[in-house]
Amino acid sequence: MGRSIIENKIANALKSLPEGSVLFVDDFLDYGTPESVKKALLRLKEKEILMRLAHGIYLYFKTEKGPGILFPPIEDISKAFARLDKASVVPPGIQAFNKIILTP
């Protein structure tokens, strides 16, 4: 059986995203209902195009020959959650200081 229309749309949208992107069901609600998007994402997970990190959270993963799957840095994951929640991420204490001092 072939891919559903929603699954095809999501698979095509993934091609324009960088590998290592953290994705949410909400990112694809333009393509269908929440339930149909969830099913399409689960099918893409079964085909090993996506990795499910948690309920409704997926990783368009990057692979390397030696180490296998490369996970995104924790900063990228926190930025993805901030995007979902429409919030901003502020680095704590010394990290903020270093960013200010080391920024040209």
N, C-alpha and C positions, 0 to 999 in steps of 0.2 A: 504494500500500500504506500502511496506517495505522501509527501509532506502536505500538511494543511497549508492553506493560504497564509494564515497568521504565522506559522512556523517559517515559511519561506520569507515573509517580510522581515521577521526578526533576524533570520540567518543573513539576509542581505544587509540589514542595518549593522550587524556585527562586523562585516567586512570593512566598514568605514571607521570602526573604533580601534584604538591601539590595543594590542595584546596586553593583558594585565589589568584591564578595566574591571572595576567592580560595578555590577549592575543590579538593579532592583526591578521587581515586577512593574512598579510605577513608571519606569523608563519606557515601557512599551505599551502603555494603555491606549495610545493613538491607534494601535493595530487591532484592538478587540476588547472584549470584556475582561475583567480581572481573571476570571476563571479560565477563559480560553488562552490568555497570555501565560498563566501559570502552567497549563498543560503543554503549551508549545515550548516553554523554557525547560520543563522536565524532559520532554522528548529530545531537545538539544543536549541536555545533560546525559541522557542515555546514549547518545551518539558521540559522547566525549568531545563535544564542541565547547560546552560550558562545564564548570564545576560548581556544585551547590555548596556554598559556605554555611548557610543557615536558611531557615524558612524565609523564602522570598528574596534571598540574596545570592547572587551568582557571580562567578569569576570567569571572564573570558581570558583563559590562562595562556601563558607563554611557556613554551617548552624548549629545553636545551638538550642536546645529546647526552652530556655527562650527568648533570644533576637531576634531570627530569623537569618537573613543573617548577617554574619560578613564581613565587608569590610576590605580589606588589608590596612595596614598603608600607609600614604602618601609617605613615603620613598620608599616602594615597587612599588607604581604606578610610581613615578618619575624614578626609575631604569628601569622599563619596557619601558617608553618612551625613555630613554637614549639608551636602547638596540635597539629599533626601529630606532632611528636616528643615531646610531653608535656614540654616544657622551658619555661624562662622566658627572657625577653629583658631584658637589662640594658643600658641605654644607656651608651656609653663616656664617660669623663672629663667634659668640659665640658658635654655634654648632660645628664648626670646632675646635675651641679651646678646648671645652669639650671633643671631641673625642680624641684629641691628649693627653690631660692631663689624661683622665680616662682610656686610653688604657694601659694595662700592658706591 
